[in-house]
Amino acid sequence: MFVRRRAHCYYSRGTFTTYSGCILSLNCRLHCGTAGGESLKTGAVAVIDALGFKGIYNRHAPELIFKVLQETRIWILDHVKELYAAFDDVLKFEITFLSDTVVFACTYTDNPGTDEAISIAVVGDALSDFILRMLESGTPLAYRGAIAFGEYEISENFLLGPAVDEAASVHEIADGAFIWLAPSAKAKMDAAISANLVSCL
């Protein structure tokens, strides 16, 4: 069993617990790997943007801003890979920066019925770790945004797909530093809860 004491998250062969207190029953493996294929991926997509980013160059040196963002991107990718290293082969996590907007995506393909909820939960966990690190960085930033579920494709500089469109269209609705579930992601989580695949404490 892998225990994340600071976040009170517990991972084992049969249980997956997230920051939000959602326990997802699974008999599967997780892995941060590379998925191939020409079609769009299906999974969770979060679009978040930094509050107070406008004029940040008046508060911090541009070199420091770029350094913090670049280091944080590398850190979160390594962190998520290490976090799910006890599992294998079925999870792909991606992150890309577009100025003050950050996009997280996760595809999970192993356990029909819980794939959707697990990918949403992984993105939620990654967001929590990312935001905490950014708040504690040399250029503290708070973020708002939304998590959607659907088809997507992400490259270093380009994003596309229905999930990207939905998350991008609603991520600024939050009136403050909040990350919330867009309708598509909420529907997937509600369905998993109704089927007793997810238990929210």
FENKA-V654898 format. One record per run of one state. SS is the DSSP state (alpha for helix, beta for strand, coil for the rest). FROM is the first residue (numbers start at 0). LEN is the number of residues. Records with the same first field share a line. If there is no record, write none. Layout:
SS=FROM-LEN + FROM-LEN
This chain:
coil=0-1 + 4-4 + 11-3 + 17-4 + 25-6 + 32-8 + 51-4 + 58-3 + 83-7 + 98-2 + 108-6 + 135-6 + 154-4 + 160-1 + 170-8 + 181-1 + 194-3 + 200-1
beta=1-3 + 8-3 + 14-3 + 21-4 + 31-1 + 40-11 + 90-8 + 100-8 + 141-13 + 158-2 + 178-3 + 197-3
alpha=55-3 + 61-22 + 114-21 + 161-9 + 182-12
